[in-house]
Amino acid sequence: MPYIKEEARAILDDCIEKMVYCITDGNIPSDAEFATILGEINYSFSRILSGCAGKTSYSKVAMITGVLENIKQEYYRRVATKYEEQKIIENGDIKEYR
């Protein structure tokens, strides 16, 4: 879960905001632009994970892939679910789920 103590966030947030600025040039990207920066996001996360992990081992691979799965699930729960629920309201549900 991404819920770390406020003190730890204060240390990381400035670096994260600088990275976001570097990737986006300080602008919210369009859908087409976002598609092109996904490679930069992937590169950045891969470098961070590799740089923090050090020498590869089975346990580190298992832990890292577990964290990536948790990130995916948390993003879906917090962002995609709200989006999907709004689209159901706007467009109606499929008959099998009504």
C-alpha positions, 0 to 999 in steps of 0.5 A: 500500500502507498500509505507511508508516514507523512515524514517519509512522504515529505522526503520523497514528494519533492523528488517525485514532483521533479520526476513528473515535471521532467517526464511531462515538461510541466504540462498535463499530457493529452491522451496521445502524448500520454501514450508516448510517455508511458515508455519513460514512466516504465524506464523510470520505475525500472531504474528505481526498482533495479537501483534499490534492489541491488543484486538479483535473487529469487526473493527480490524478484518475488517481492518486486513483482508482488509490489508491482501487482499491489500497485496495479490493484490499488490503482484499479481500486482507487482510480479505475473503479470510480471511472467504471462506476461513473460510466455505468451511471452515464451509459447503463449497465450490461443486462447480466449485471443489472 
